[in-house]
Amino acid sequence: MTRPLRNPAALVTAGLLPPERLAGLERVAAQYAVAITPAMADLIDATDEADPIARQFLPSEAELVASPGESADPIGDDTHSPVEGIIHRYPDRCLLKITHTCAVYCRFCFRRETVGPGKGTLTPEALDAAFAYIAATPAIWEVIVTGGDPLVLSPRRLRSLMDRLAAIDHVKVVRFHTRVPAVEPERVTLELAAALRTEGLAVYVALHANHARELTLEARAACARLVDAGVPMISQTVLLAGVNDTPEVLAELMRAFVETRIKPYYLHHGDYAPGTGHLRKSLGEGRDLMKALRGNLSGLAQPTYVLDIPGGHGKVPVGPDYVGDEQVEDPWGQAHTYPPR
């Protein structure tokens, strides 16, 4: 296979889904975008219904089942959008959603109502307005370029973006959020890596991956092209039922990041996006997972477990607590006396 699979019929033809599910999955695809790159399709074990790669990318009839609390805007982006394409929730940083297109469409995406084919990129007029907002807001120190997936853009478009950001004196840091190095590693060329480097700006790439199998040799080579070009990388992961919800699987992923020279950054609790209840874990389960990692996994490989509070109230760490009243618990669950001051 050389092209992405973009509809349930193509997934059935490729042998990734059984024909008898086609009608139901077409209803899912009519509501939420579908796309799987060759790199990810090649990793899927179609004989295993619990395959962790399949659970992330293959559509499921369960997506048509609504759960209490789910919302088309689960983290309140719209509340903090002063102009199209900008989310300004925290004083010193803003999101720039430059495109609504992705290389793959994750079945748990919290922006699944706004991304997909035909949604395109910001118009030139909207992009000008977004840059004008950033330029007129001196508190913005960091711009987080997201979407969609910004690395689906050409090196020429990325270079133009970086030049415009570099021209704004108070912007010092640019961060790209992407899945591309893992799901479409051939897109990460030396030209693309060079386009991200701009004098006067510190540039970071945050890779979203949820299972160690996503970090193939090709993906690791793509990441190396970025890191060797002087672009540091950090990670983002979403806690997902049946994908990475055991200490062993999560530890393997975090070690794989570090081996690839990617610093584990965030483990996100699943957002209340529509039709994602079958992939969501409880906060208690997530906290237990993080507790199991502490003491058994290098500090270099420890992510911060975070929750985006529904309604646009911001992101907070929700990891386990170790300190009580004049006691502290060690990584293995034993309590020890510790003076209050």
C-alpha positions in Angstrom: 0.0 0.0 0.0 1.3 3.4 -1.0 -1.6 5.8 -0.2 -3.5 6.5 2.9 -6.8 4.6 3.4 -9.5 7.3 3.7 -12.8 5.4 4.0 -14.3 2.2 5.4 -14.6 0.6 2.0 -10.8 1.0 1.5 -10.2 -0.5 5.0 -12.3 -3.5 4.1 -10.5 -3.9 0.8 -7.2 -3.8 2.6 -8.3 -6.6 4.9 -8.3 -4.4 8.0 -12.0 -4.7 8.7 -14.6 -7.4 7.9 -17.1 -6.6 5.1 -20.1 -7.2 7.3 -19.3 -4.1 9.3 -19.1 -1.8 6.3 -22.6 -0.3 6.6 -22.2 0.6 10.3 -18.7 2.0 9.8 -19.9 4.2 6.9 -22.2 5.9 9.4 -19.2 6.5 11.6 -17.2 7.9 8.7 -20.1 10.2 7.7 -19.7 11.9 11.1 -15.9 11.6 11.9 -13.0 11.7 9.5 -11.1 8.5 8.6 -7.5 8.2 7.4 -4.7 5.7 8.0 -1.3 6.1 6.5 0.6 3.1 5.1 3.0 3.3 8.0 0.2 2.7 10.5 -1.8 0.3 8.4 1.3 -1.9 8.2 1.4 -2.1 11.9 -2.2 -3.3 12.4 -2.8 -7.0 13.2 -6.2 -7.5 11.6 -6.6 -10.8 13.3 -6.5 -9.3 16.8 -9.6 -7.3 17.8 -7.6 -5.8 20.7 -4.7 -4.6 18.6 -3.6 -1.3 20.1 -2.8 0.4 16.8 -6.1 -0.7 15.3 -8.0 0.8 18.4 -6.4 4.2 17.7 -7.1 4.5 14.0 -9.8 2.0 12.8 -13.3 3.4 13.1 -15.7 1.6 15.4 -19.5 1.6 15.8 -18.9 2.5 19.4 -18.2 6.0 18.3 -21.9 6.5 17.6 -22.6 5.9 21.3 -22.8 9.1 23.3 -21.7 9.1 27.0 -22.8 11.6 29.7 -20.7 14.8 29.8 -19.4 14.5 26.2 -19.1 17.7 24.2 -18.2 18.8 20.7 -15.8 21.3 22.4 -14.7 19.2 25.5 -11.9 21.5 26.7 -13.6 24.8 25.9 -11.4 26.0 23.0 -14.1 28.2 21.7 -14.3 30.1 25.0 -10.7 31.3 24.5 -10.7 32.0 20.8 -10.4 35.8 20.2 -9.9 35.4 16.4 -10.2 32.4 14.1 -7.3 30.0 14.4 -6.1 31.3 17.8 -6.7 29.8 21.3 -5.4 32.0 24.0 -6.1 30.2 27.3 -2.8 31.0 29.2 -1.3 34.5 29.3 2.2 33.6 28.0 1.3 31.2 25.2 -1.3 30.7 22.5 -2.3 28.0 20.1 -2.2 28.7 16.4 -4.4 26.2 14.6 -3.1 26.7 11.1 -4.7 23.7 9.5 -7.6 21.4 10.1 -6.1 18.5 8.2 -4.2 15.5 9.6 -2.2 12.6 8.2 -4.3 10.2 10.3 -7.5 10.7 12.2 -7.4 9.4 15.8 -10.6 7.8 17.0 -10.3 9.7 20.4 -9.5 13.1 19.0 -10.8 16.0 21.1 -11.1 18.1 18.0 -12.8 15.5 15.9 -15.8 17.8 15.2 -13.5 20.3 13.5 -10.9 18.3 11.6 -11.1 16.3 8.4 -10.8 16.4 4.6 -12.1 19.6 3.1 -11.7 21.6 6.4 -8.4 22.9 4.9 -6.1 25.5 6.3 -6.6 29.1 7.5 -7.4 31.5 4.7 -4.8 34.1 4.0 -7.1 36.7 5.6 -7.7 34.6 8.7 -3.9 33.9 9.0 -3.2 37.6 8.8 -5.7 38.3 11.5 -4.2 35.5 13.7 -0.7 37.0 13.3 -2.0 40.5 14.0 -3.5 39.2 17.3 -0.2 37.6 18.3 1.8 40.8 17.3 -0.6 43.0 19.3 -0.4 40.8 22.5 3.1 41.2 24.0 2.4 38.7 26.8 2.6 35.9 24.2 6.1 34.4 24.6 5.3 31.0 23.0 3.2 30.0 20.0 2.1 26.4 19.8 1.4 25.5 16.2 -1.3 22.8 16.0 -4.4 22.0 14.1 -5.0 19.4 12.6 -1.3 18.6 12.2 1.0 21.4 11.1 3.6 19.1 9.7 1.3 18.1 6.8 2.2 21.5 5.4 5.0 21.8 2.9 8.5 23.0 3.9 7.8 26.2 2.0 4.6 26.9 4.0 6.4 26.1 7.3 9.3 28.4 6.4 6.9 31.3 5.7 5.2 30.6 9.0 8.4 30.6 10.9 9.7 33.8 9.2 6.4 35.6 10.2 6.7 34.4 13.8 10.4 35.5 14.0 9.4 39.0 13.0 7.3 39.4 16.2 9.8 40.5 18.8 8.1 39.1 21.9 7.6 35.6 20.5 10.7 33.6 21.6 9.5 29.9 21.5 7.6 28.0 18.8 6.3 24.5 19.5 4.8 22.1 16.9 2.3 19.4 18.0 2.4 16.5 15.5 2.0 12.9 14.8 3.7 13.0 11.4 7.2 11.7 12.4 5.6 8.4 13.6 2.6 8.0 11.2 4.2 9.4 8.0 8.0 9.5 8.7 8.9 10.0 5.0 7.4 13.5 5.2 10.1 14.5 7.7 12.8 15.4 5.2 16.0 17.4 5.8 14.3 20.3 4.0 11.4 20.2 6.4 13.7 20.0 9.5 15.6 23.0 8.1 12.4 25.0 7.6 11.6 24.8 11.3 15.0 26.3 12.3 14.8 30.1 12.4 17.3 32.5 14.0 16.0 34.1 17.1 13.4 31.4 17.9 13.7 28.3 20.1 11.8 25.6 18.3 10.4 22.4 19.8 8.5 19.5 18.3 6.0 17.6 20.5 5.4 14.1 19.1 2.1 12.4 19.8 2.4 8.7 20.1 0.5 6.2 22.3 2.2 2.8 21.9 5.9 1.8 21.5 5.1 0.0 18.3 4.5 3.4 16.7 8.2 4.2 17.1 9.3 2.1 14.2 12.9 2.3 12.8 11.6 4.7 10.2 9.9 6.8 12.8 13.0 6.9 14.9 15.0 8.0 11.9 12.5 10.8 11.2 12.9 12.0 14.8 16.7 11.8 14.5 16.5 14.1 11.4 14.8 16.7 13.6 16.9 16.3 16.7 20.2 16.2 14.6 19.0 19.5 12.9 18.9 21.1 16.4 15.1 20.7 17.1 14.5 19.3 20.6 11.6 16.9 20.9 9.1 16.2 23.7 6.2 13.8 23.8 2.5 13.7 24.2 0.5 10.6 25.0 -3.2 10.1 25.7 -4.2 7.4 28.2 -6.4 5.0 26.2 -8.2 1.8 27.2 -6.8 -1.2 25.5 -3.9 0.7 24.1 -1.5 1.8 26.9 -3.4 1.2 30.1 -1.0 -1.1 31.8 2.3 -0.1 33.6 4.3 -2.4 31.4 3.0 -1.0 28.1 3.2 2.6 29.3 6.8 2.1 30.6 7.8 0.5 27.3 6.5 3.6 25.4 8.2 6.1 27.7 11.5 4.3 27.4 11.1 4.2 23.6 10.7 8.0 23.7 13.9 8.5 25.7 15.8 6.1 23.4 14.7 8.2 20.5 15.9 11.3 22.3 12.4 12.5 23.0 11.7 13.8 26.6 8.4 12.4 27.9 6.2 15.5 28.6 2.5 14.9 29.1 0.3 11.9 29.6 -3.2 13.3 28.9 -6.3 12.0 30.6 -8.9 11.3 27.8 -11.1 14.2 27.1 -14.9 14.0 26.9 -15.1 14.1 23.1 -18.2 12.7 21.5 -18.2 8.9 21.0 -14.9 8.2 22.9 -16.2 6.6 26.0 -15.0 3.2 25.0 -11.4 4.5 25.0 -11.6 6.5 28.2 -10.1 5.4 31.5 -11.1 6.8 35.0 -8.9 9.3 36.8 -8.3 6.7 39.5 -7.0 4.2 37.1 -4.7 6.8 35.6 -3.3 7.8 39.0 -2.7 4.1 39.8 -0.8 3.7 36.6 1.4 6.7 37.3 2.1 5.3 40.8 3.1 2.0 39.3 5.7 3.8 37.1 7.3 5.8 40.0 10.2 3.9 41.4 10.3 1.4 38.5 11.0 3.8 35.6 13.8 6.2 35.2 13.0 9.8 36.2 14.0 10.8 32.6 11.1 8.7 31.4 8.3 10.0 33.7 5.6 12.1 32.0 3.3 14.5 33.9 -0.3 13.1 34.1 -2.6 16.0 33.2 -6.3 16.7 32.9 -7.8 19.4 30.8 -10.7 20.6 32.9 -13.9 20.6 30.8 -15.3 24.0 29.9 -12.0 25.7 29.2 -10.7 26.0 32.8 -7.1 24.9 32.0 -4.8 21.9 32.4 -3.8 20.6 35.8 -1.5 17.8 37.0 -3.5 14.9 38.5 -0.8 12.4 39.5 -0.8 10.5 42.7 -0.1 12.1 46.1 2.7 11.0 48.3 2.7 13.4 51.2 0.2 13.2 54.1 0.1 14.6 57.6 3.7 14.2 58.8 4.1 11.2 56.6 5.5 10.6 53.1 5.0 7.5 51.0 7.9 6.0 49.1 7.5 4.7 45.5 6.8 1.2 46.7 3.8 2.2 49.0 5.6 2.2 52.4 4.8 5.2 54.7 7.6 7.1 56.5 7.5 9.8 59.1 8.6 13.2 57.9 8.7 16.3 60.1 6.2 19.1 59.2 9.0 21.7 59.0 
